Amino acid sequence: MDVLLARKELNEKPKKVQLSKLIEELKEAGERIFYFDKDNSHKDMMALVDTIEAEGYNVYFREVRYGLADDEYMYEVHAL
């Protein structure tokens, strides 16, 4: 499964990354906070959370708003 990482600049395209690569990074670090782009579907984000929880981690998921417009947000996933 591919997910989109959060953009660093509003006018650039988000980078695509495989979920398996994120899980490898998580296993190396022990805990991580990931930020994902708003272009990911909520369904994909819930599948990502379920997959990480299946690996034995506790996961906290939320939307982070950085502006007043409805489309100015990103997803935050904190895995412990």
mmCIF file of the N, C-alpha and C atoms, coordinates in Angstrom:
data_MODEL
# 
_entry.id   MODEL 
# 
loop_
_atom_site.group_PDB 
_atom_site.id 
_atom_site.type_symbol 
_atom_site.label_atom_id 
_atom_site.label_alt_id 
_atom_site.label_comp_id 
_atom_site.label_asym_id 
_atom_site.label_entity_id 
_atom_site.label_seq_id 
_atom_site.pdbx_PDB_ins_code 
_atom_site.Cartn_x 
_atom_site.Cartn_y 
_atom_site.Cartn_z 
_atom_site.occupancy 
_atom_site.B_iso_or_equiv 
_atom_site.pdbx_formal_charge 
_atom_site.auth_seq_id 
_atom_site.auth_comp_id 
_atom_site.auth_asym_id 
_atom_site.auth_atom_id 
_atom_site.pdbx_PDB_model_num 
ATOM 1   N N  . MET A 1 1  ? 0.848   -1.179 0.000  1.00 0.00 ? 1  MET A N  1 
ATOM 2   C CA . MET A 1 1  ? 0.000   0.000  0.000  1.00 0.00 ? 1  MET A CA 1 
ATOM 3   C C  . MET A 1 1  ? 0.887   1.234  0.000  1.00 0.00 ? 1  MET A C  1 
ATOM 4   N N  . ASP A 1 2  ? 0.553   2.186  -0.824 1.00 0.00 ? 2  ASP A N  1 
ATOM 5   C CA . ASP A 1 2  ? 1.275   3.447  -0.879 1.00 0.00 ? 2  ASP A CA 1 
ATOM 6   C C  . ASP A 1 2  ? 0.481   4.541  -0.172 1.00 0.00 ? 2  ASP A C  1 
ATOM 7   N N  . VAL A 1 3  ? 1.194   5.404  0.553  1.00 0.00 ? 3  VAL A N  1 
ATOM 8   C CA . VAL A 1 3  ? 0.582   6.568  1.188  1.00 0.00 ? 3  VAL A CA 1 
ATOM 9   C C  . VAL A 1 3  ? 1.402   7.800  0.817  1.00 0.00 ? 3  VAL A C  1 
ATOM 10  N N  . LEU A 1 4  ? 0.813   8.959  0.973  1.00 0.00 ? 4  LEU A N  1 
ATOM 11  C CA . LEU A 1 4  ? 1.478   10.212 0.626  1.00 0.00 ? 4  LEU A CA 1 
ATOM 12  C C  . LEU A 1 4  ? 1.940   10.913 1.894  1.00 0.00 ? 4  LEU A C  1 
ATOM 13  N N  . LEU A 1 5  ? 3.219   11.232 1.958  1.00 0.00 ? 5  LEU A N  1 
ATOM 14  C CA . LEU A 1 5  ? 3.744   11.992 3.096  1.00 0.00 ? 5  LEU A CA 1 
ATOM 15  C C  . LEU A 1 5  ? 3.326   13.446 2.965  1.00 0.00 ? 5  LEU A C  1 
ATOM 16  N N  . ALA A 1 6  ? 3.291   14.148 4.079  1.00 0.00 ? 6  ALA A N  1 
ATOM 17  C CA . ALA A 1 6  ? 2.878   15.551 4.079  1.00 0.00 ? 6  ALA A CA 1 
ATOM 18  C C  . ALA A 1 6  ? 3.837   16.391 3.243  1.00 0.00 ? 6  ALA A C  1 
ATOM 19  N N  . ARG A 1 7  ? 3.285   17.403 2.598  1.00 0.00 ? 7  ARG A N  1 
ATOM 20  C CA . ARG A 1 7  ? 4.087   18.326 1.788  1.00 0.00 ? 7  ARG A CA 1 
ATOM 21  C C  . ARG A 1 7  ? 4.872   19.263 2.698  1.00 0.00 ? 7  ARG A C  1 
ATOM 22  N N  . LYS A 1 8  ? 6.025   19.661 2.247  1.00 0.00 ? 8  LYS A N  1 
ATOM 23  C CA . LYS A 1 8  ? 6.809   20.651 2.995  1.00 0.00 ? 8  LYS A CA 1 
ATOM 24  C C  . LYS A 1 8  ? 6.446   22.067 2.552  1.00 0.00 ? 8  LYS A C  1 
ATOM 25  N N  . GLU A 1 9  ? 6.017   22.206 1.311  1.00 0.00 ? 9  GLU A N  1 
ATOM 26  C CA . GLU A 1 9  ? 5.564   23.482 0.749  1.00 0.00 ? 9  GLU A CA 1 
ATOM 27  C C  . GLU A 1 9  ? 4.176   23.264 0.146  1.00 0.00 ? 9  GLU A C  1 
ATOM 28  N N  . LEU A 1 10 ? 3.326   24.262 0.228  1.00 0.00 ? 10 LEU A N  1 
ATOM 29  C CA . LEU A 1 10 ? 1.952   24.104 -0.256 1.00 0.00 ? 10 LEU A CA 1 
ATOM 30  C C  . LEU A 1 10 ? 1.854   23.828 -1.748 1.00 0.00 ? 10 LEU A C  1 
ATOM 31  N N  . ASN A 1 11 ? 2.795   24.326 -2.541 1.00 0.00 ? 11 ASN A N  1 
ATOM 32  C CA . ASN A 1 11 ? 2.702   24.187 -3.988 1.00 0.00 ? 11 ASN A CA 1 
ATOM 33  C C  . ASN A 1 11 ? 3.452   22.977 -4.545 1.00 0.00 ? 11 ASN A C  1 
ATOM 34  N N  . GLU A 1 12 ? 4.063   22.151 -3.718 1.00 0.00 ? 12 GLU A N  1 
ATOM 35  C CA . GLU A 1 12 ? 4.768   20.971 -4.229 1.00 0.00 ? 12 GLU A CA 1 
ATOM 36  C C  . GLU A 1 12 ? 3.884   19.731 -4.103 1.00 0.00 ? 12 GLU A C  1 
ATOM 37  N N  . LYS A 1 13 ? 4.257   18.701 -4.839 1.00 0.00 ? 13 LYS A N  1 
ATOM 38  C CA . LYS A 1 13 ? 3.512   17.445 -4.801 1.00 0.00 ? 13 LYS A CA 1 
ATOM 39  C C  . LYS A 1 13 ? 3.973   16.614 -3.608 1.00 0.00 ? 13 LYS A C  1 
ATOM 40  N N  . PRO A 1 14 ? 3.066   15.880 -2.976 1.00 0.00 ? 14 PRO A N  1 
ATOM 41  C CA . PRO A 1 14 ? 3.470   15.015 -1.858 1.00 0.00 ? 14 PRO A CA 1 
ATOM 42  C C  . PRO A 1 14 ? 4.248   13.800 -2.368 1.00 0.00 ? 14 PRO A C  1 
ATOM 43  N N  . LYS A 1 15 ? 5.159   13.301 -1.536 1.00 0.00 ? 15 LYS A N  1 
ATOM 44  C CA . LYS A 1 15 ? 5.965   12.127 -1.894 1.00 0.00 ? 15 LYS A CA 1 
ATOM 45  C C  . LYS A 1 15 ? 5.205   10.858 -1.513 1.00 0.00 ? 15 LYS A C  1 
ATOM 46  N N  . LYS A 1 16 ? 5.290   9.864  -2.401 1.00 0.00 ? 16 LYS A N  1 
ATOM 47  C CA . LYS A 1 16 ? 4.659   8.574  -2.177 1.00 0.00 ? 16 LYS A CA 1 
ATOM 48  C C  . LYS A 1 16 ? 5.658   7.649  -1.494 1.00 0.00 ? 16 LYS A C  1 
ATOM 49  N N  . VAL A 1 17 ? 5.190   6.902  -0.503 1.00 0.00 ? 17 VAL A N  1 
ATOM 50  C CA . VAL A 1 17 ? 6.045   5.956  0.206  1.00 0.00 ? 17 VAL A CA 1 
ATOM 51  C C  . VAL A 1 17 ? 5.243   4.689  0.486  1.00 0.00 ? 17 VAL A C  1 
ATOM 52  N N  . GLN A 1 18 ? 5.936   3.552  0.508  1.00 0.00 ? 18 GLN A N  1 
ATOM 53  C CA . GLN A 1 18 ? 5.282   2.275  0.786  1.00 0.00 ? 18 GLN A CA 1 
ATOM 54  C C  . GLN A 1 18 ? 5.134   2.088  2.298  1.00 0.00 ? 18 GLN A C  1 
ATOM 55  N N  . LEU A 1 19 ? 4.030   1.504  2.690  1.00 0.00 ? 19 LEU A N  1 
ATOM 56  C CA . LEU A 1 19 ? 3.759   1.261  4.098  1.00 0.00 ? 19 LEU A CA 1 
ATOM 57  C C  . LEU A 1 19 ? 4.815   0.354  4.722  1.00 0.00 ? 19 LEU A C  1 
ATOM 58  N N  . SER A 1 20 ? 5.307   -0.618 3.981  1.00 0.00 ? 20 SER A N  1 
ATOM 59  C CA . SER A 1 20 ? 6.326   -1.531 4.512  1.00 0.00 ? 20 SER A CA 1 
ATOM 60  C C  . SER A 1 20 ? 7.602   -0.775 4.891  1.00 0.00 ? 20 SER A C  1 
ATOM 61  N N  . LYS A 1 21 ? 7.955   0.253  4.126  1.00 0.00 ? 21 LYS A N  1 
ATOM 62  C CA . LYS A 1 21 ? 9.134   1.057  4.448  1.00 0.00 ? 21 LYS A CA 1 
ATOM 63  C C  . LYS A 1 21 ? 8.921   1.841  5.746  1.00 0.00 ? 21 LYS A C  1 
ATOM 64  N N  . LEU A 1 22 ? 7.720   2.355  5.942  1.00 0.00 ? 22 LEU A N  1 
ATOM 65  C CA . LEU A 1 22 ? 7.420   3.080  7.180  1.00 0.00 ? 22 LEU A CA 1 
ATOM 66  C C  . LEU A 1 22 ? 7.497   2.162  8.391  1.00 0.00 ? 22 LEU A C  1 
ATOM 67  N N  . ILE A 1 23 ? 7.023   0.943  8.242  1.00 0.00 ? 23 ILE A N  1 
ATOM 68  C CA . ILE A 1 23 ? 7.071   -0.013 9.351  1.00 0.00 ? 23 ILE A CA 1 
ATOM 69  C C  . ILE A 1 23 ? 8.511   -0.392 9.667  1.00 0.00 ? 23 ILE A C  1 
ATOM 70  N N  . GLU A 1 24 ? 9.363   -0.522 8.656  1.00 0.00 ? 24 GLU A N  1 
ATOM 71  C CA . GLU A 1 24 ? 10.789  -0.787 8.896  1.00 0.00 ? 24 GLU A CA 1 
ATOM 72  C C  . GLU A 1 24 ? 11.423  0.352  9.688  1.00 0.00 ? 24 GLU A C  1 
ATOM 73  N N  . GLU A 1 25 ? 11.122  1.608  9.304  1.00 0.00 ? 25 GLU A N  1 
ATOM 74  C CA . GLU A 1 25 ? 11.646  2.771  10.031 1.00 0.00 ? 25 GLU A CA 1 
ATOM 75  C C  . GLU A 1 25 ? 11.158  2.765  11.476 1.00 0.00 ? 25 GLU A C  1 
ATOM 76  N N  . LEU A 1 26 ? 9.918   2.394  11.669 1.00 0.00 ? 26 LEU A N  1 
ATOM 77  C CA . LEU A 1 26 ? 9.335   2.351  13.005 1.00 0.00 ? 26 LEU A CA 1 
ATOM 78  C C  . LEU A 1 26 ? 10.014  1.292  13.865 1.00 0.00 ? 26 LEU A C  1 
ATOM 79  N N  . LYS A 1 27 ? 10.312  0.148  13.282 1.00 0.00 ? 27 LYS A N  1 
ATOM 80  C CA . LYS A 1 27 ? 10.979  -0.918 14.033 1.00 0.00 ? 27 LYS A CA 1 
ATOM 81  C C  . LYS A 1 27 ? 12.392  -0.516 14.433 1.00 0.00 ? 27 LYS A C  1 
ATOM 82  N N  . GLU A 1 28 ? 13.073  0.262  13.599 1.00 0.00 ? 28 GLU A N  1 
ATOM 83  C CA . GLU A 1 28 ? 14.419  0.735  13.928 1.00 0.00 ? 28 GLU A CA 1 
ATOM 84  C C  . GLU A 1 28 ? 14.392  1.768  15.049 1.00 0.00 ? 28 GLU A C  1 
ATOM 85  N N  . ALA A 1 29 ? 13.422  2.674  15.006 1.00 0.00 ? 29 ALA A N  1 
ATOM 86  C CA . ALA A 1 29 ? 13.377  3.777  15.960 1.00 0.00 ? 29 ALA A CA 1 
ATOM 87  C C  . ALA A 1 29 ? 12.629  3.428  17.244 1.00 0.00 ? 29 ALA A C  1 
ATOM 88  N N  . GLY A 1 30 ? 11.681  2.492  17.177 1.00 0.00 ? 30 GLY A N  1 
ATOM 89  C CA . GLY A 1 30 ? 10.907  2.152  18.360 1.00 0.00 ? 30 GLY A CA 1 
ATOM 90  C C  . GLY A 1 30 ? 9.628   2.953  18.482 1.00 0.00 ? 30 GLY A C  1 
ATOM 91  N N  . GLU A 1 31 ? 9.678   4.223  18.173 1.00 0.00 ? 31 GLU A N  1 
ATOM 92  C CA . GLU A 1 31 ? 8.488   5.067  18.125 1.00 0.00 ? 31 GLU A CA 1 
ATOM 93  C C  . GLU A 1 31 ? 8.724   6.204  17.147 1.00 0.00 ? 31 GLU A C  1 
ATOM 94  N N  . ARG A 1 32 ? 7.676   6.636  16.489 1.00 0.00 ? 32 ARG A N  1 
ATOM 95  C CA . ARG A 1 32 ? 7.803   7.691  15.473 1.00 0.00 ? 32 ARG A CA 1 
ATOM 96  C C  . ARG A 1 32 ? 6.505   8.464  15.380 1.00 0.00 ? 32 ARG A C  1 
ATOM 97  N N  . ILE A 1 33 ? 6.623   9.678  14.898 1.00 0.00 ? 33 ILE A N  1 
ATOM 98  C CA . ILE A 1 33 ? 5.468   10.481 14.516 1.00 0.00 ? 33 ILE A CA 1 
ATOM 99  C C  . ILE A 1 33 ? 5.574   10.700 13.010 1.00 0.00 ? 33 ILE A C  1 
ATOM 100 N N  . PHE A 1 34 ? 4.533   10.313 12.302 1.00 0.00 ? 34 PHE A N  1 
ATOM 101 C CA . PHE A 1 34 ? 4.477   10.481 10.853 1.00 0.00 ? 34 PHE A CA 1 
ATOM 102 C C  . PHE A 1 34 ? 3.413   11.508 10.508 1.00 0.00 ? 34 PHE A C  1 
ATOM 103 N N  . TYR A 1 35 ? 3.668   12.301 9.476  1.00 0.00 ? 35 TYR A N  1 
ATOM 104 C CA . TYR A 1 35 ? 2.686   13.260 8.976  1.00 0.00 ? 35 TYR A CA 1 
ATOM 105 C C  . TYR A 1 35 ? 2.360   12.907 7.535  1.00 0.00 ? 35 TYR A C  1 
ATOM 106 N N  . PHE A 1 36 ? 1.063   12.809 7.242  1.00 0.00 ? 36 PHE A N  1 
ATOM 107 C CA . PHE A 1 36 ? 0.595   12.394 5.930  1.00 0.00 ? 36 PHE A CA 1 
ATOM 108 C C  . PHE A 1 36 ? -0.250  13.485 5.288  1.00 0.00 ? 36 PHE A C  1 
ATOM 109 N N  . ASP A 1 37 ? -0.242  13.500 3.964  1.00 0.00 ? 37 ASP A N  1 
ATOM 110 C CA . ASP A 1 37 ? -0.919  14.533 3.202  1.00 0.00 ? 37 ASP A CA 1 
ATOM 111 C C  . ASP A 1 37 ? -2.435  14.362 3.243  1.00 0.00 ? 37 ASP A C  1 
ATOM 112 N N  . LYS A 1 38 ? -3.133  15.474 3.055  1.00 0.00 ? 38 LYS A N  1 
ATOM 113 C CA . LYS A 1 38 ? -4.600  15.477 3.049  1.00 0.00 ? 38 LYS A CA 1 
ATOM 114 C C  . LYS A 1 38 ? -5.180  14.720 1.855  1.00 0.00 ? 38 LYS A C  1 
ATOM 115 N N  . ASP A 1 39 ? -4.381  14.465 0.819  1.00 0.00 ? 39 ASP A N  1 
ATOM 116 C CA . ASP A 1 39 ? -4.853  13.751 -0.360 1.00 0.00 ? 39 ASP A CA 1 
ATOM 117 C C  . ASP A 1 39 ? -5.025  12.251 -0.116 1.00 0.00 ? 39 ASP A C  1 
ATOM 118 N N  . ASN A 1 40 ? -4.531  11.736 1.010  1.00 0.00 ? 40 ASN A N  1 
ATOM 119 C CA . ASN A 1 40 ? -4.788  10.348 1.383  1.00 0.00 ? 40 ASN A CA 1 
ATOM 120 C C  . ASN A 1 40 ? -6.251  10.232 1.798  1.00 0.00 ? 40 ASN A C  1 
ATOM 121 N N  . SER A 1 41 ? -6.868  9.130  1.451  1.00 0.00 ? 41 SER A N  1 
ATOM 122 C CA . SER A 1 41 ? -8.254  8.944  1.880  1.00 0.00 ? 41 SER A CA 1 
ATOM 123 C C  . SER A 1 41 ? -8.284  8.539  3.353  1.00 0.00 ? 41 SER A C  1 
ATOM 124 N N  . HIS A 1 42 ? -9.380  8.869  4.007  1.00 0.00 ? 42 HIS A N  1 
ATOM 125 C CA . HIS A 1 42 ? -9.535  8.510  5.415  1.00 0.00 ? 42 HIS A CA 1 
ATOM 126 C C  . HIS A 1 42 ? -9.525  6.984  5.569  1.00 0.00 ? 42 HIS A C  1 
ATOM 127 N N  . LYS A 1 43 ? -10.081 6.288  4.585  1.00 0.00 ? 43 LYS A N  1 
ATOM 128 C CA . LYS A 1 43 ? -10.101 4.828  4.590  1.00 0.00 ? 43 LYS A CA 1 
ATOM 129 C C  . LYS A 1 43 ? -8.674  4.270  4.561  1.00 0.00 ? 43 LYS A C  1 
ATOM 130 N N  . ASP A 1 44 ? -7.798  4.855  3.734  1.00 0.00 ? 44 ASP A N  1 
ATOM 131 C CA . ASP A 1 44 ? -6.395  4.422  3.678  1.00 0.00 ? 44 ASP A CA 1 
ATOM 132 C C  . ASP A 1 44 ? -5.685  4.690  4.997  1.00 0.00 ? 44 ASP A C  1 
ATOM 133 N N  . MET A 1 45 ? -6.004  5.810  5.629  1.00 0.00 ? 45 MET A N  1 
ATOM 134 C CA . MET A 1 45 ? -5.375  6.144  6.905  1.00 0.00 ? 45 MET A CA 1 
ATOM 135 C C  . MET A 1 45 ? -5.803  5.156  7.993  1.00 0.00 ? 45 MET A C  1 
ATOM 136 N N  . MET A 1 46 ? -7.067  4.747  7.982  1.00 0.00 ? 46 MET A N  1 
ATOM 137 C CA . MET A 1 46 ? -7.534  3.766  8.963  1.00 0.00 ? 46 MET A CA 1 
ATOM 138 C C  . MET A 1 46 ? -6.893  2.403  8.709  1.00 0.00 ? 46 MET A C  1 
ATOM 139 N N  . ALA A 1 47 ? -6.686  2.048  7.447  1.00 0.00 ? 47 ALA A N  1 
ATOM 140 C CA . ALA A 1 47 ? -5.990  0.802  7.122  1.00 0.00 ? 47 ALA A CA 1 
ATOM 141 C C  . ALA A 1 47 ? -4.545  0.862  7.592  1.00 0.00 ? 47 ALA A C  1 
ATOM 142 N N  . LEU A 1 48 ? -3.897  2.018  7.449  1.00 0.00 ? 48 LEU A N  1 
ATOM 143 C CA . LEU A 1 48 ? -2.530  2.207  7.927  1.00 0.00 ? 48 LEU A CA 1 
ATOM 144 C C  . LEU A 1 48 ? -2.468  2.039  9.442  1.00 0.00 ? 48 LEU A C  1 
ATOM 145 N N  . VAL A 1 49 ? -3.410  2.649  10.151 1.00 0.00 ? 49 VAL A N  1 
ATOM 146 C CA . VAL A 1 49 ? -3.454  2.524  11.613 1.00 0.00 ? 49 VAL A CA 1 
ATOM 147 C C  . VAL A 1 49 ? -3.644  1.064  12.011 1.00 0.00 ? 49 VAL A C  1 
ATOM 148 N N  . ASP A 1 50 ? -4.563  0.359  11.357 1.00 0.00 ? 50 ASP A N  1 
ATOM 149 C CA . ASP A 1 50 ? -4.795  -1.056 11.665 1.00 0.00 ? 50 ASP A CA 1 
ATOM 150 C C  . ASP A 1 50 ? -3.554  -1.899 11.416 1.00 0.00 ? 50 ASP A C  1 
ATOM 151 N N  . THR A 1 51 ? -2.838  -1.623 10.341 1.00 0.00 ? 51 THR A N  1 
ATOM 152 C CA . THR A 1 51 ? -1.628  -2.377 10.012 1.00 0.00 ? 51 THR A CA 1 
ATOM 153 C C  . THR A 1 51 ? -0.537  -2.156 11.064 1.00 0.00 ? 51 THR A C  1 
ATOM 154 N N  . ILE A 1 52 ? -0.359  -0.914 11.477 1.00 0.00 ? 52 ILE A N  1 
ATOM 155 C CA . ILE A 1 52 ? 0.665   -0.616 12.491 1.00 0.00 ? 52 ILE A CA 1 
ATOM 156 C C  . ILE A 1 52 ? 0.280   -1.227 13.830 1.00 0.00 ? 52 ILE A C  1 
ATOM 157 N N  . GLU A 1 53 ? -0.999  -1.173 14.190 1.00 0.00 ? 53 GLU A N  1 
ATOM 158 C CA . GLU A 1 53 ? -1.448  -1.793 15.438 1.00 0.00 ? 53 GLU A CA 1 
ATOM 159 C C  . GLU A 1 53 ? -1.244  -3.306 15.402 1.00 0.00 ? 53 GLU A C  1 
ATOM 160 N N  . ALA A 1 54 ? -1.406  -3.915 14.235 1.00 0.00 ? 54 ALA A N  1 
ATOM 161 C CA . ALA A 1 54 ? -1.187  -5.361 14.092 1.00 0.00 ? 54 ALA A CA 1 
ATOM 162 C C  . ALA A 1 54 ? 0.276   -5.733 14.331 1.00 0.00 ? 54 ALA A C  1 
ATOM 163 N N  . GLU A 1 55 ? 1.176   -4.775 14.144 1.00 0.00 ? 55 GLU A N  1 
ATOM 164 C CA . GLU A 1 55 ? 2.610   -4.995 14.410 1.00 0.00 ? 55 GLU A CA 1 
ATOM 165 C C  . GLU A 1 55 ? 2.926   -4.881 15.904 1.00 0.00 ? 55 GLU A C  1 
ATOM 166 N N  . GLY A 1 56 ? 1.920   -4.544 16.737 1.00 0.00 ? 56 GLY A N  1 
ATOM 167 C CA . GLY A 1 56 ? 2.109   -4.492 18.191 1.00 0.00 ? 56 GLY A CA 1 
ATOM 168 C C  . GLY A 1 56 ? 2.337   -3.104 18.752 1.00 0.00 ? 56 GLY A C  1 
ATOM 169 N N  . TYR A 1 57 ? 2.093   -2.066 17.986 1.00 0.00 ? 57 TYR A N  1 
ATOM 170 C CA . TYR A 1 57 ? 2.281   -0.686 18.446 1.00 0.00 ? 57 TYR A CA 1 
ATOM 171 C C  . TYR A 1 57 ? 0.956   -0.063 18.853 1.00 0.00 ? 57 TYR A C  1 
ATOM 172 N N  . ASN A 1 58 ? 1.026   0.887  19.776 1.00 0.00 ? 58 ASN A N  1 
ATOM 173 C CA . ASN A 1 58 ? -0.125  1.737  20.079 1.00 0.00 ? 58 ASN A CA 1 
ATOM 174 C C  . ASN A 1 58 ? -0.076  2.908  19.131 1.00 0.00 ? 58 ASN A C  1 
ATOM 175 N N  . VAL A 1 59 ? -1.209  3.255  18.538 1.00 0.00 ? 59 VAL A N  1 
ATOM 176 C CA . VAL A 1 59 ? -1.252  4.296  17.515 1.00 0.00 ? 59 VAL A CA 1 
ATOM 177 C C  . VAL A 1 59 ? -2.256  5.369  17.909 1.00 0.00 ? 59 VAL A C  1 
ATOM 178 N N  . TYR A 1 60 ? -1.816  6.624  17.807 1.00 0.00 ? 60 TYR A N  1 
ATOM 179 C CA . TYR A 1 60 ? -2.679  7.781  18.021 1.00 0.00 ? 60 TYR A CA 1 
ATOM 180 C C  . TYR A 1 60 ? -2.797  8.514  16.689 1.00 0.00 ? 60 TYR A C  1 
ATOM 181 N N  . PHE A 1 61 ? -4.025  8.730  16.251 1.00 0.00 ? 61 PHE A N  1 
ATOM 182 C CA . PHE A 1 61 ? -4.300  9.300  14.942 1.00 0.00 ? 61 PHE A CA 1 
ATOM 183 C C  . PHE A 1 61 ? -5.147  10.550 15.114 1.00 0.00 ? 61 PHE A C  1 
ATOM 184 N N  . ARG A 1 62 ? -4.789  11.616 14.386 1.00 0.00 ? 62 ARG A N  1 
ATOM 185 C CA . ARG A 1 62 ? -5.610  12.825 14.417 1.00 0.00 ? 62 ARG A CA 1 
ATOM 186 C C  . ARG A 1 62 ? -5.358  13.668 13.175 1.00 0.00 ? 62 ARG A C  1 
ATOM 187 N N  . GLU A 1 63 ? -6.277  14.589 12.935 1.00 0.00 ? 63 GLU A N  1 
ATOM 188 C CA . GLU A 1 63 ? -6.110  15.576 11.874 1.00 0.00 ? 63 GLU A CA 1 
ATOM 189 C C  . GLU A 1 63 ? -5.498  16.823 12.495 1.00 0.00 ? 63 GLU A C  1 
ATOM 190 N N  . VAL A 1 64 ? -4.488  17.374 11.855 1.00 0.00 ? 64 VAL A N  1 
ATOM 191 C CA . VAL A 1 64 ? -3.843  18.592 12.319 1.00 0.00 ? 64 VAL A CA 1 
ATOM 192 C C  . VAL A 1 64 ? -4.233  19.713 11.366 1.00 0.00 ? 64 VAL A C  1 
ATOM 193 N N  . ARG A 1 65 ? -4.884  20.730 11.878 1.00 0.00 ? 65 ARG A N  1 
ATOM 194 C CA . ARG A 1 65 ? -5.293  21.886 11.066 1.00 0.00 ? 65 ARG A CA 1 
ATOM 195 C C  . ARG A 1 65 ? -4.228  22.964 11.184 1.00 0.00 ? 65 ARG A C  1 
ATOM 196 N N  . TYR A 1 66 ? -3.792  23.488 10.035 1.00 0.00 ? 66 TYR A N  1 
ATOM 197 C CA . TYR A 1 66 ? -2.767  24.531 10.036 1.00 0.00 ? 66 TYR A CA 1 
ATOM 198 C C  . TYR A 1 66 ? -3.278  25.835 9.424  1.00 0.00 ? 66 TYR A C  1 
ATOM 199 N N  . GLY A 1 67 ? -4.556  25.915 9.122  1.00 0.00 ? 67 GLY A N  1 
ATOM 200 C CA . GLY A 1 67 ? -5.153  27.121 8.553  1.00 0.00 ? 67 GLY A CA 1 
ATOM 201 C C  . GLY A 1 67 ? -6.637  27.144 8.831  1.00 0.00 ? 67 GLY A C  1 
ATOM 202 N N  . LEU A 1 68 ? -7.297  28.184 8.370  1.00 0.00 ? 68 LEU A N  1 
ATOM 203 C CA . LEU A 1 68 ? -8.720  28.326 8.625  1.00 0.00 ? 68 LEU A CA 1 
ATOM 204 C C  . LEU A 1 68 ? -9.599  27.674 7.567  1.00 0.00 ? 68 LEU A C  1 
ATOM 205 N N  . ALA A 1 69 ? -9.068  27.436 6.383  1.00 0.00 ? 69 ALA A N  1 
ATOM 206 C CA . ALA A 1 69 ? -9.850  26.824 5.313  1.00 0.00 ? 69 ALA A CA 1 
ATOM 207 C C  . ALA A 1 69 ? -10.096 25.343 5.614  1.00 0.00 ? 69 ALA A C  1 
ATOM 208 N N  . ASP A 1 70 ? -11.163 24.803 5.048  1.00 0.00 ? 70 ASP A N  1 
ATOM 209 C CA . ASP A 1 70 ? -11.515 23.399 5.285  1.00 0.00 ? 70 ASP A CA 1 
ATOM 210 C C  . ASP A 1 70 ? -10.477 22.419 4.763  1.00 0.00 ? 70 ASP A C  1 
ATOM 211 N N  . ASP A 1 71 ? -9.735  22.794 3.721  1.00 0.00 ? 71 ASP A N  1 
ATOM 212 C CA . ASP A 1 71 ? -8.767  21.871 3.124  1.00 0.00 ? 71 ASP A CA 1 
ATOM 213 C C  . ASP A 1 71 ? -7.340  22.094 3.610  1.00 0.00 ? 71 ASP A C  1 
ATOM 214 N N  . GLU A 1 72 ? -7.164  22.799 4.694  1.00 0.00 ? 72 GLU A N  1 
ATOM 215 C CA . GLU A 1 72 ? -5.827  23.056 5.241  1.00 0.00 ? 72 GLU A CA 1 
ATOM 216 C C  . GLU A 1 72 ? -5.598  22.177 6.474  1.00 0.00 ? 72 GLU A C  1 
ATOM 217 N N  . TYR A 1 73 ? -5.306  20.927 6.202  1.00 0.00 ? 73 TYR A N  1 
ATOM 218 C CA . TYR A 1 73 ? -5.045  19.974 7.279  1.00 0.00 ? 73 TYR A CA 1 
ATOM 219 C C  . TYR A 1 73 ? -4.114  18.882 6.778  1.00 0.00 ? 73 TYR A C  1 
ATOM 220 N N  . MET A 1 74 ? -3.583  18.114 7.706  1.00 0.00 ? 74 MET A N  1 
ATOM 221 C CA . MET A 1 74 ? -2.794  16.913 7.407  1.00 0.00 ? 74 MET A CA 1 
ATOM 222 C C  . MET A 1 74 ? -3.115  15.890 8.481  1.00 0.00 ? 74 MET A C  1 
ATOM 223 N N  . TYR A 1 75 ? -2.701  14.674 8.244  1.00 0.00 ? 75 TYR A N  1 
ATOM 224 C CA . TYR A 1 75 ? -2.931  13.605 9.212  1.00 0.00 ? 75 TYR A CA 1 
ATOM 225 C C  . TYR A 1 75 ? -1.648  13.374 10.016 1.00 0.00 ? 75 TYR A C  1 
ATOM 226 N N  . GLU A 1 76 ? -1.819  13.160 11.316 1.00 0.00 ? 76 GLU A N  1 
ATOM 227 C CA . GLU A 1 76 ? -0.701  12.833 12.193 1.00 0.00 ? 76 GLU A CA 1 
ATOM 228 C C  . GLU A 1 76 ? -0.916  11.435 12.762 1.00 0.00 ? 76 GLU A C  1 
ATOM 229 N N  . VAL A 1 77 ? 0.108   10.605 12.664 1.00 0.00 ? 77 VAL A N  1 
ATOM 230 C CA . VAL A 1 77 ? 0.060   9.257  13.212 1.00 0.00 ? 77 VAL A CA 1 
ATOM 231 C C  . VAL A 1 77 ? 1.258   9.099  14.142 1.00 0.00 ? 77 VAL A C  1 
ATOM 232 N N  . HIS A 1 78 ? 0.970   8.909  15.424 1.00 0.00 ? 78 HIS A N  1 
ATOM 233 C CA . HIS A 1 78 ? 2.022   8.735  16.426 1.00 0.00 ? 78 HIS A CA 1 
ATOM 234 C C  . HIS A 1 78 ? 1.985   7.270  16.858 1.00 0.00 ? 78 HIS A C  1 
ATOM 235 N N  . ALA A 1 79 ? 3.053   6.556  16.564 1.00 0.00 ? 79 ALA A N  1 
ATOM 236 C CA . ALA A 1 79 ? 3.131   5.130  16.882 1.00 0.00 ? 79 ALA A CA 1 
ATOM 237 C C  . ALA A 1 79 ? 4.129   4.907  18.011 1.00 0.00 ? 79 ALA A C  1 
ATOM 238 N N  . LEU A 1 80 ? 3.683   4.249  19.067 1.00 0.00 ? 80 LEU A N  1 
ATOM 239 C CA . LEU A 1 80 ? 4.530   3.948  20.231 1.00 0.00 ? 80 LEU A CA 1 
ATOM 240 C C  . LEU A 1 80 ? 4.684   2.446  20.395 1.00 0.00 ? 80 LEU A C  1 
# 
